[in-house]
Amino acid sequence: MRLDYHKLVRDGIPRIIEADGGQPVTHVLDQAGYLAALRAKLIEEAEEARAASDRQLRSELADVLEVLRALAAAYGMSWEDVVAEAARKRDERGGFDERIFLEYVEQISV
């Protein structure tokens, strides 16, 4: 039986599939394909984190983090640069600690 996936997977997944008796068919992506696949993987992992139970959330967030690290590296960014940008934005706009949910904005005509 054939199961289609057509997605980026962690490096060890083909070995795990083989150990379970499967025969993975893979190929190595070119740079453009890799960047597109990483962006798609970020959405996939974010959706899994959104749907996760409280018990599963840590594992799903770890997957999101791994994709973020790979994306940063693929675009030539250091992880420290990404963390510094997050700190800058937090200083400028704040975080999410206050749990503010914006309902709408009334535009005042002048």
N, CA, C and O atoms as a printed pandas DataFrame, in Angstrom:
     atom_number atom_name residue_name chain_id  residue_number  x_coord  y_coord  z_coord
0              1         N          MET        A               1    0.846   -1.185    0.000
1              2        CA          MET        A               1    0.000    0.000    0.000
2              3         C          MET        A               1    0.892    1.248    0.000
3              4         O          MET        A               1    1.898    1.302    0.708
4              5         N          ARG        A               2    0.523    2.216   -0.775
5              6        CA          ARG        A               2    1.290    3.455   -0.908
6              7         C          ARG        A               2    0.587    4.569   -0.142
7              8         O          ARG        A               2   -0.615    4.784   -0.299
8              9         N          LEU        A               3    1.352    5.275    0.690
9             10        CA          LEU        A               3    0.853    6.446    1.411
10            11         C          LEU        A               3    1.607    7.667    0.903
11            12         O          LEU        A               3    2.828    7.737    1.041
12            13         N          ASP        A               4    0.910    8.617    0.325
13            14        CA          ASP        A               4    1.546    9.833   -0.192
14            15         C          ASP        A               4    1.637   10.887    0.900
15            16         O          ASP        A               4    0.693   11.079    1.666
16            17         N          TYR        A               5    2.774   11.569    0.970
17            18        CA          TYR        A               5    2.982   12.638    1.935
18            19         C          TYR        A               5    3.326   13.960    1.270
19            20         O          TYR        A               5    2.728   14.986    1.596
20            21         N          HIS        A               6    4.265   13.957    0.355
21            22        CA          HIS        A               6    4.676   15.158   -0.375
22            23         C          HIS        A               6    4.944   16.327    0.567
23            24         O          HIS        A               6    4.355   17.399    0.427
24            25         N          LYS        A               7    5.845   16.106    1.533
25            26        CA          LYS        A               7    6.174   17.174    2.474
26            27         C          LYS        A               7    7.587   16.996    2.998
27            28         O          LYS        A               7    8.156   15.906    2.946
28            29         N          LEU        A               8    8.129   18.068    3.494
29            30        CA          LEU        A               8    9.439   18.066    4.132
30            31         C          LEU        A               8    9.348   17.301    5.439
31            32         O          LEU        A               8    8.407   17.492    6.209
32            33         N          VAL        A               9   10.324   16.434    5.695
33            34        CA          VAL        A               9   10.361   15.685    6.943
34            35         C          VAL        A               9   11.731   15.838    7.604
35            36         O          VAL        A               9   12.714   16.194    6.955
36            37         N          ARG        A              10   11.773   15.566    8.888
37            38        CA          ARG        A              10   13.045   15.599    9.610
38            39         C          ARG        A              10   14.008   14.563    9.019
39            40         O          ARG        A              10   13.591   13.561    8.438
40            41         N          ASP        A              11   15.301   14.834    9.183
41            42        CA          ASP        A              11   16.346   14.013    8.569
42            43         C          ASP        A              11   16.277   12.532    8.945
43            44         O          ASP        A              11   16.620   11.676    8.129
44            45         N          GLY        A              12   15.847   12.222   10.150
45            46        CA          GLY        A              12   15.834   10.837   10.601
46            47         C          GLY        A              12   14.596   10.042   10.221
47            48         O          GLY        A              12   14.542    8.835   10.458
48            49         N          ILE        A              13   13.608   10.692    9.639
49            50        CA          ILE        A              13   12.343   10.015    9.337
50            51         C          ILE        A              13   12.502    8.851    8.354
51            52         O          ILE        A              13   11.904    7.801    8.587
52            53         N          PRO        A              14   13.276    8.977    7.267
53            54        CA          PRO        A              14   13.425    7.817    6.376
54            55         C          PRO        A              14   13.989    6.584    7.097
55            56         O          PRO        A              14   13.544    5.467    6.834
56            57         N          ARG        A              15   14.946    6.767    7.989
57            58        CA          ARG        A              15   15.503    5.633    8.742
58            59         C          ARG        A              15   14.451    5.017    9.663
59            60         O          ARG        A              15   14.399    3.797    9.819
60            61         N          ILE        A              16   13.629    5.843   10.261
61            62        CA          ILE        A              16   12.569    5.344   11.144
62            63         C          ILE        A              16   11.554    4.538   10.336
63            64         O          ILE        A              16   11.097    3.487   10.785
64            65         N          ILE        A              17   11.203    5.023    9.156
65            66        CA          ILE        A              17   10.265    4.307    8.283
66            67         C          ILE        A              17   10.850    2.953    7.883
67            68         O          ILE        A              17   10.157    1.936    7.906
68            69         N          GLU        A              18   12.128    2.954    7.518
69            70        CA          GLU        A              18   12.791    1.698    7.142
70            71         C          GLU        A              18   12.819    0.717    8.314
71            72         O          GLU        A              18   12.597   -0.480    8.129
72            73         N          ALA        A              19   13.089    1.216    9.510
73            74        CA          ALA        A              19   13.127    0.356   10.700
74            75         C          ALA        A              19   11.760   -0.261   10.976
75            76         O          ALA        A              19   11.665   -1.341   11.559
76            77         N          ASP        A              20   10.709    0.428   10.556
77            78        CA          ASP        A              20    9.343   -0.081   10.723
78            79         C          ASP        A              20    8.896   -0.941    9.538
79            80         O          ASP        A              20    7.736   -1.348    9.468
80            81         N          GLY        A              21    9.817   -1.217    8.605
81            82        CA          GLY        A              21    9.500   -2.090    7.490
82            83         C          GLY        A              21    9.012   -1.391    6.239
83            84         O          GLY        A              21    8.650   -2.055    5.268
84            85         N          GLY        A              22    8.994   -0.067    6.237
85            86        CA          GLY        A              22    8.555    0.676    5.067
86            87         C          GLY        A              22    9.698    0.976    4.119
87            88         O          GLY        A              22   10.867    0.817    4.471
88            89         N          GLN        A              23    9.362    1.403    2.934
89            90        CA          GLN        A              23   10.357    1.793    1.933
90            91         C          GLN        A              23   10.076    3.231    1.499
91            92         O          GLN        A              23    9.287    3.464    0.583
92            93         N          PRO        A              24   10.727    4.196    2.161
93            94        CA          PRO        A              24   10.469    5.586    1.805
94            95         C          PRO        A              24   11.089    5.939    0.450
95            96         O          PRO        A              24   12.195    5.502    0.130
96            97         N          VAL        A              25   10.379    6.717   -0.321
97            98        CA          VAL        A              25   10.904    7.253   -1.580
98            99         C          VAL        A              25   11.060    8.751   -1.353
99           100         O          VAL        A              25   10.081    9.452   -1.098
100          101         N          THR        A              26   12.293    9.237   -1.448
101          102        CA          THR        A              26   12.602   10.629   -1.129
102          103         C          THR        A              26   13.455   11.248   -2.218
103          104         O          THR        A              26   13.970   10.550   -3.091
104          105         N          HIS        A              27   13.598   12.555   -2.161
105          106        CA          HIS        A              27   14.596   13.259   -2.962
106          107         C          HIS        A              27   15.021   14.503   -2.182
107          108         O          HIS        A              27   14.307   14.955   -1.287
108          109         N          VAL        A              28   16.159   15.037   -2.517
109          110        CA          VAL        A              28   16.687   16.232   -1.870
110          111         C          VAL        A              28   16.221   17.446   -2.666
111          112         O          VAL        A              28   16.378   17.504   -3.885
112          113         N          LEU        A              29   15.652   18.402   -1.964
113          114        CA          LEU        A              29   15.121   19.606   -2.596
114          115         C          LEU        A              29   16.235   20.568   -3.000
115          116         O          LEU        A              29   17.273   20.634   -2.342
116          117         N          ASP        A              30   16.019   21.308   -4.074
117          118        CA          ASP        A              30   16.921   22.410   -4.391
118          119         C          ASP        A              30   16.600   23.554   -3.428
119          120         O          ASP        A              30   15.648   23.465   -2.652
120          121         N          GLN        A              31   17.378   24.611   -3.475
121          122        CA          GLN        A              31   17.220   25.700   -2.503
122          123         C          GLN        A              31   15.836   26.334   -2.549
123          124         O          GLN        A              31   15.225   26.555   -1.504
124          125         N          ALA        A              32   15.340   26.626   -3.728
125          126        CA          ALA        A              32   14.014   27.250   -3.844
126          127         C          ALA        A              32   12.925   26.317   -3.315
127          128         O          ALA        A              32   12.014   26.758   -2.615
128          129         N          GLY        A              33   13.017   25.048   -3.643
129          130        CA          GLY        A              33   12.053   24.075   -3.156
130          131         C          GLY        A              33   12.121   23.913   -1.650
131          132         O          GLY        A              33   11.099   23.764   -0.980
132          133         N          TYR        A              34   13.351   23.945   -1.121
133          134        CA          TYR        A              34   13.549   23.825    0.325
134          135         C          TYR        A              34   12.923   25.007    1.062
135          136         O          TYR        A              34   12.246   24.818    2.073
136          137         N          LEU        A              35   13.143   26.217    0.566
137          138        CA          LEU        A              35   12.575   27.398    1.215
138          139         C          LEU        A              35   11.050   27.346    1.194
139          140         O          LEU        A              35   10.406   27.661    2.194
140          141         N          ALA        A              36   10.474   26.953    0.069
141          142        CA          ALA        A              36    9.020   26.842   -0.027
142          143         C          ALA        A              36    8.495   25.747    0.898
143          144         O          ALA        A              36    7.467   25.922    1.551
144          145         N          ALA        A              37    9.195   24.626    0.953
145          146        CA          ALA        A              37    8.770   23.513    1.806
146          147         C          ALA        A              37    8.867   23.879    3.284
147          148         O          ALA        A              37    8.018   23.474    4.079
148          149         N          LEU        A              38    9.893   24.641    3.659
149          150        CA          LEU        A              38   10.020   25.086    5.052
150          151         C          LEU        A              38    8.871   26.008    5.444
151          152         O          LEU        A              38    8.326   25.897    6.542
152          153         N          ARG        A              39    8.508   26.911    4.548
153          154        CA          ARG        A              39    7.391   27.813    4.854
154          155         C          ARG        A              39    6.085   27.026    4.988
155          156         O          ARG        A              39    5.272   27.320    5.864
156          157         N          ALA        A              40    5.886   26.042    4.135
157          158        CA          ALA        A              40    4.696   25.194    4.238
158          159         C          ALA        A              40    4.738   24.375    5.528
159          160         O          ALA        A              40    3.709   24.169    6.171
160          161         N          LYS        A              41    5.929   23.912    5.902
161          162        CA          LYS        A              41    6.085   23.121    7.121
162          163         C          LYS        A              41    5.772   23.966    8.346
163          164         O          LYS        A              41    5.209   23.461    9.317
164          165         N          LEU        A              42    6.128   25.235    8.314
165          166        CA          LEU        A              42    5.822   26.122    9.434
166          167         C          LEU        A              42    4.316   26.198    9.658
167          168         O          LEU        A              42    3.852   26.131   10.795
168          169         N          ILE        A              43    3.562   26.337    8.587
169          170        CA          ILE        A              43    2.093   26.384    8.692
170          171         C          ILE        A              43    1.570   25.043    9.219
171          172         O          ILE        A              43    0.715   25.010   10.104
172          173         N          GLU        A              44    2.085   23.952    8.674
173          174        CA          GLU        A              44    1.659   22.619    9.122
174          175         C          GLU        A              44    1.878   22.454   10.628
175          176         O          GLU        A              44    0.981   22.028   11.356
176          177         N          GLU        A              45    3.082   22.799   11.078
177          178        CA          GLU        A              45    3.401   22.621   12.500
178          179         C          GLU        A              45    2.622   23.594   13.378
179          180         O          GLU        A              45    2.227   23.243   14.490
180          181         N          ALA        A              46    2.398   24.806   12.892
181          182        CA          ALA        A              46    1.601   25.769   13.669
182          183         C          ALA        A              46    0.165   25.274   13.810
183          184         O          ALA        A              46   -0.433   25.407   14.878
184          185         N          GLU        A              47   -0.391   24.707   12.747
185          186        CA          GLU        A              47   -1.749   24.149   12.813
186          187         C          GLU        A              47   -1.810   22.988   13.798
187          188         O          GLU        A              47   -2.782   22.853   14.541
188          189         N          GLU        A              48   -0.776   22.149   13.806
189          190        CA          GLU        A              48   -0.736   21.039   14.750
190          191         C          GLU        A              48   -0.643   21.557   16.188
191          192         O          GLU        A              48   -1.256   20.989   17.091
192          193         N          ALA        A              49    0.115   22.624   16.401
193          194        CA          ALA        A              49    0.207   23.217   17.742
194          195         C          ALA        A              49   -1.146   23.795   18.153
195          196         O          ALA        A              49   -1.561   23.652   19.303
196          197         N          ARG        A              50   -1.820   24.435   17.229
197          198        CA          ARG        A              50   -3.135   25.019   17.519
198          199         C          ARG        A              50   -4.130   23.936   17.920
199          200         O          ARG        A              50   -4.952   24.152   18.811
200          201         N          ALA        A              51   -4.065   22.790   17.281
201          202        CA          ALA        A              51   -5.021   21.713   17.535
202          203         C          ALA        A              51   -4.606   20.787   18.681
203          204         O          ALA        A              51   -5.386   19.930   19.098
204          205         N          ALA        A              52   -3.405   20.951   19.182
205          206        CA          ALA        A              52   -2.870   20.023   20.190
206          207         C          ALA        A              52   -3.596   20.142   21.525
207          208         O          ALA        A              52   -4.086   21.206   21.903
208          209         N          SER        A              53   -3.643   19.026   22.212
209          210        CA          SER        A              53   -4.134   19.042   23.598
210          211         C          SER        A              53   -3.062   19.714   24.465
211          212         O          SER        A              53   -1.922   19.885   24.035
212          213         N          ASP        A              54   -3.434   20.084   25.663
213          214        CA          ASP        A              54   -2.463   20.690   26.575
214          215         C          ASP        A              54   -1.266   19.770   26.792
215          216         O          ASP        A              54   -0.136   20.243   26.910
216          217         N          ARG        A              55   -1.505   18.472   26.844
217          218        CA          ARG        A              55   -0.409   17.506   27.050
218          219         C          ARG        A              55    0.519   17.429   25.846
219          220         O          ARG        A              55    1.719   17.209   26.009
220          221         N          GLN        A              56   -0.009   17.605   24.651
221          222        CA          GLN        A              56    0.788   17.499   23.421
222          223         C          GLN        A              56    1.456   18.809   23.021
223          224         O          GLN        A              56    2.333   18.817   22.157
224          225         N          LEU        A              57    1.056   19.900   23.633
225          226        CA          LEU        A              57    1.490   21.217   23.173
226          227         C          LEU        A              57    3.000   21.389   23.198
227          228         O          LEU        A              57    3.562   21.947   22.256
228          229         N          ARG        A              58    3.670   20.931   24.238
229          230        CA          ARG        A              58    5.134   21.088   24.315
230          231         C          ARG        A              58    5.818   20.460   23.105
231          232         O          ARG        A              58    6.708   21.064   22.508
232          233         N          SER        A              59    5.408   19.263   22.749
233          234        CA          SER        A              59    6.004   18.573   21.611
234          235         C          SER        A              59    5.735   19.314   20.306
235          236         O          SER        A              59    6.621   19.423   19.459
236          237         N          GLU        A              60    4.528   19.819   20.142
237          238        CA          GLU        A              60    4.181   20.551   18.924
238          239         C          GLU        A              60    4.919   21.884   18.846
239          240         O          GLU        A              60    5.343   22.295   17.765
240          241         N          LEU        A              61    5.076   22.557   19.975
241          242        CA          LEU        A              61    5.852   23.806   19.986
242          243         C          LEU        A              61    7.318   23.541   19.657
243          244         O          LEU        A              61    7.969   24.361   19.010
244          245         N          ALA        A              62    7.836   22.399   20.101
245          246        CA          ALA        A              62    9.214   22.024   19.756
246          247         C          ALA        A              62    9.361   21.848   18.252
247          248         O          ALA        A              62   10.387   22.215   17.679
248          249         N          ASP        A              63    8.340   21.287   17.610
249          250        CA          ASP        A              63    8.375   21.142   16.153
250          251         C          ASP        A              63    8.359   22.504   15.467
251          252         O          ASP        A              63    9.086   22.715   14.496
252          253         N          VAL        A              64    7.545   23.423   15.957
253          254        CA          VAL        A              64    7.509   24.785   15.404
254          255         C          VAL        A              64    8.882   25.431   15.554
255          256         O          VAL        A              64    9.387   26.058   14.623
256          257         N          LEU        A              65    9.473   25.275   16.714
257          258        CA          LEU        A              65   10.792   25.856   16.972
258          259         C          LEU        A              65   11.843   25.300   16.017
259          260         O          LEU        A              65   12.676   26.048   15.507
260          261         N          GLU        A              66   11.810   24.002   15.776
261          262        CA          GLU        A              66   12.780   23.389   14.860
262          263         C          GLU        A              66   12.640   23.952   13.452
263          264         O          GLU        A              66   13.639   24.194   12.774
264          265         N          VAL        A              67   11.401   24.160   13.011
265          266        CA          VAL        A              67   11.187   24.737   11.680
266          267         C          VAL        A              67   11.661   26.188   11.655
267          268         O          VAL        A              67   12.266   26.622   10.674
268          269         N          LEU        A              68   11.395   26.936   12.713
269          270        CA          LEU        A              68   11.865   28.326   12.777
270          271         C          LEU        A              68   13.384   28.392   12.694
271          272         O          LEU        A              68   13.935   29.230   11.980
272          273         N          ARG        A              69   14.050   27.526   13.411
273          274        CA          ARG        A              69   15.527   27.498   13.362
274          275         C          ARG        A              69   16.021   27.171   11.959
275          276         O          ARG        A              69   16.964   27.791   11.467
276          277         N          ALA        A              70   15.380   26.193   11.312
277          278        CA          ALA        A              70   15.786   25.816    9.953
278          279         C          ALA        A              70   15.528   26.959    8.969
279          280         O          ALA        A              70   16.345   27.214    8.085
280          281         N          LEU        A              71   14.402   27.640    9.120
281          282        CA          LEU        A              71   14.100   28.785    8.244
282          283         C          LEU        A              71   15.133   29.892    8.407
283          284         O          LEU        A              71   15.627   30.437    7.420
284          285         N          ALA        A              72   15.454   30.217    9.640
285          286        CA          ALA        A              72   16.451   31.260    9.888
286          287         C          ALA        A              72   17.777   30.885    9.225
287          288         O          ALA        A              72   18.381   31.705    8.533
288          289         N          ALA        A              73   18.222   29.662    9.435
289          290        CA          ALA        A              73   19.496   29.219    8.856
290          291         C          ALA        A              73   19.441   29.223    7.335
291          292         O          ALA        A              73   20.406   29.617    6.681
292          293         N          ALA        A              74   18.317   28.788    6.767
293          294        CA          ALA        A              74   18.184   28.735    5.309
294          295         C          ALA        A              74   18.247   30.119    4.679
295          296         O          ALA        A              74   18.663   30.261    3.529
296          297         N          TYR        A              75   17.842   31.124    5.416
297          298        CA          TYR        A              75   17.892   32.502    4.926
298          299         C          TYR        A              75   19.138   33.251    5.405
299          300         O          TYR        A              75   19.233   34.469    5.253
300          301         N          GLY        A              76   20.088   32.518    5.980
301          302        CA          GLY        A              76   21.357   33.116    6.393
302          303         C          GLY        A              76   21.268   33.955    7.653
303          304         O          GLY        A              76   22.127   34.803    7.896
304          305         N          MET        A              77   20.252   33.732    8.446
305          306        CA          MET        A              77   20.095   34.476    9.703
306          307         C          MET        A              77   20.602   33.618   10.851
307          308         O          MET        A              77   20.395   32.404   10.866
308          309         N          SER        A              78   21.256   34.242   11.796
309          310        CA          SER        A              78   21.623   33.496   12.993
310          311         C          SER        A              78   20.418   33.461   13.927
311          312         O          SER        A              78   19.573   34.355   13.898
312          313         N          TRP        A              79   20.348   32.431   14.747
313          314        CA          TRP        A              79   19.251   32.334   15.707
314          315         C          TRP        A              79   19.297   33.519   16.667
315          316         O          TRP        A              79   18.257   34.020   17.095
316          317         N          GLU        A              80   20.491   33.959   16.999
317          318        CA          GLU        A              80   20.654   35.106   17.890
318          319         C          GLU        A              80   20.047   36.364   17.269
319          320         O          GLU        A              80   19.453   37.178   17.976
320          321         N          ASP        A              81   20.193   36.526   15.957
321          322        CA          ASP        A              81   19.591   37.668   15.268
322          323         C          ASP        A              81   18.064   37.628   15.347
323          324         O          ASP        A              81   17.418   38.658   15.542
324          325         N          VAL        A              82   17.501   36.443   15.196
325          326        CA          VAL        A              82   16.046   36.302   15.277
326          327         C          VAL        A              82   15.569   36.631   16.689
327          328         O          VAL        A              82   14.575   37.336   16.861
328          329         N          VAL        A              83   16.269   36.127   17.689
329          330        CA          VAL        A              83   15.906   36.394   19.079
330          331         C          VAL        A              83   16.052   37.884   19.388
331          332         O          VAL        A              83   15.222   38.455   20.096
332          333         N          ALA        A              84   17.097   38.511   18.864
333          334        CA          ALA        A              84   17.293   39.950   19.074
334          335         C          ALA        A              84   16.173   40.755   18.421
335          336         O          ALA        A              84   15.710   41.742   18.992
336          337         N          GLU        A              85   15.736   40.346   17.236
337          338        CA          GLU        A              85   14.623   41.026   16.563
338          339         C          GLU        A              85   13.337   40.863   17.364
339          340         O          GLU        A              85   12.547   41.801   17.472
340          341         N          ALA        A              86   13.128   39.687   17.921
341          342        CA          ALA        A              86   11.947   39.459   18.764
342          343         C          ALA        A              86   11.987   40.369   19.983
343          344         O          ALA        A              86   10.959   40.923   20.375
344          345         N          ALA        A              87   13.154   40.529   20.582
345          346        CA          ALA        A              87   13.294   41.414   21.749
346          347         C          ALA        A              87   13.048   42.866   21.359
347          348         O          ALA        A              87   12.404   43.610   22.099
348          349         N          ARG        A              88   13.559   43.269   20.201
349          350        CA          ARG        A              88   13.344   44.637   19.733
350          351         C          ARG        A              88   11.861   44.911   19.531
351          352         O          ARG        A              88   11.350   45.948   19.953
352          353         N          LYS        A              89   11.176   43.981   18.888
353          354        CA          LYS        A              89    9.745   44.160   18.646
354          355         C          LYS        A              89    8.952   44.146   19.948
355          356         O          LYS        A              89    7.966   44.869   20.088
356          357         N          ARG        A              90    9.383   43.323   20.893
357          358        CA          ARG        A              90    8.712   43.290   22.193
358          359         C          ARG        A              90    8.889   44.627   22.904
359          360         O          ARG        A              90    7.947   45.141   23.507
360          361         N          ASP        A              91   10.085   45.188   22.837
361          362        CA          ASP        A              91   10.335   46.499   23.451
362          363         C          ASP        A              91    9.500   47.582   22.789
363          364         O          ASP        A              91    8.983   48.474   23.462
364          365         N          GLU        A              92    9.369   47.504   21.470
365          366        CA          GLU        A              92    8.658   48.525   20.701
366          367         C          GLU        A              92    7.132   48.394   20.799
367          368         O          GLU        A              92    6.431   49.395   20.944
368          369         N          ARG        A              93    6.622   47.166   20.721
369          370        CA          ARG        A              93    5.172   46.947   20.633
370          371         C          ARG        A              93    4.592   46.139   21.784
371          372         O          ARG        A              93    3.374   46.019   21.912
372          373         N          GLY        A              94    5.457   45.590   22.618
373          374        CA          GLY        A              94    4.995   44.767   23.728
374          375         C          GLY        A              94    4.913   43.308   23.339
375          376         O          GLY        A              94    5.178   42.923   22.200
376          377         N          GLY        A              95    4.536   42.504   24.326
377          378        CA          GLY        A              95    4.360   41.065   24.107
378          379         C          GLY        A              95    2.876   40.744   24.112
379          380         O          GLY        A              95    2.055   41.507   23.602
380          381         N          PHE        A              96    2.556   39.624   24.686
381          382        CA          PHE        A              96    1.160   39.187   24.772
382          383         C          PHE        A              96    0.752   38.909   26.216
383          384         O          PHE        A              96   -0.246   38.236   26.475
384          385         N          ASP        A              97    1.541   39.437   27.148
385          386        CA          ASP        A              97    1.328   39.168   28.567
386          387         C          ASP        A              97   -0.006   39.681   29.086
387          388         O          ASP        A              97   -0.596   39.078   29.982
388          389         N          GLU        A              98   -0.480   40.778   28.536
389          390        CA          GLU        A              98   -1.711   41.397   29.043
390          391         C          GLU        A              98   -2.979   40.816   28.417
391          392         O          GLU        A              98   -4.085   41.222   28.775
392          393         N          ARG        A              99   -2.832   39.875   27.492
393          394        CA          ARG        A              99   -3.951   39.140   26.879
394          395         C          ARG        A              99   -4.967   40.055   26.201
395          396         O          ARG        A              99   -6.169   39.797   26.257
396          397         N          ILE        A             100   -4.496   41.104   25.570
397          398        CA          ILE        A             100   -5.374   42.079   24.916
398          399         C          ILE        A             100   -5.896   41.498   23.608
399          400         O          ILE        A             100   -5.120   41.035   22.771
400          401         N          PHE        A             101   -7.229   41.524   23.434
401          402        CA          PHE        A             101   -7.897   41.039   22.225
402          403         C          PHE        A             101   -8.582   42.236   21.582
403          404         O          PHE        A             101   -9.537   42.774   22.144
404          405         N          LEU        A             102   -8.111   42.661   20.414
405          406        CA          LEU        A             102   -8.657   43.829   19.730
406          407         C          LEU        A             102   -9.946   43.454   19.012
407          408         O          LEU        A             102   -9.935   42.623   18.104
408          409         N          GLU        A             103  -11.039   44.057   19.410
409          410        CA          GLU        A             103  -12.328   43.788   18.778
410          411         C          GLU        A             103  -12.480   44.572   17.465
411          412         O          GLU        A             103  -12.759   43.985   16.420
412          413         N          TYR        A             104  -12.303   45.861   17.520
413          414        CA          TYR        A             104  -12.386   46.698   16.331
414          415         C          TYR        A             104  -11.833   48.073   16.673
415          416         O          TYR        A             104  -11.511   48.359   17.826
416          417         N          VAL        A             105  -11.729   48.920   15.654
417          418        CA          VAL        A             105  -11.236   50.278   15.821
418          419         C          VAL        A             105  -12.271   51.216   15.221
419          420         O          VAL        A             105  -12.664   51.046   14.067
420          421         N          GLU        A             106  -12.714   52.197   15.985
421          422        CA          GLU        A             106  -13.604   53.266   15.482
422          423         C          GLU        A             106  -12.715   54.312   14.837
423          424         O          GLU        A             106  -11.835   54.868   15.493
424          425         N          GLN        A             107  -12.932   54.584   13.571
425          426        CA          GLN        A             107  -12.206   55.635   12.897
426          427         C          GLN        A             107  -12.922   56.953   13.137
427          428         O          GLN        A             107  -14.116   57.085   12.868
428          429         N          ILE        A             108  -12.196   57.901   13.634
429          430        CA          ILE        A             108  -12.771   59.232   13.888
430          431         C          ILE        A             108  -12.459   60.104   12.686
431          432         O          ILE        A             108  -11.294   60.343   12.366
432          433         N          SER        A             109  -13.516   60.585   12.015
433          434        CA          SER        A             109  -13.310   61.431   10.841
434          435         C          SER        A             109  -12.986   62.848   11.307
435          436         O          SER        A             109  -13.551   63.346   12.280
436          437         N          VAL        A             110  -12.087   63.465   10.607
437          438        CA          VAL        A             110  -11.651   64.815   10.982
438          439         C          VAL        A             110  -12.132   65.843    9.992
439          440         O          VAL        A             110  -11.856   67.032   10.153
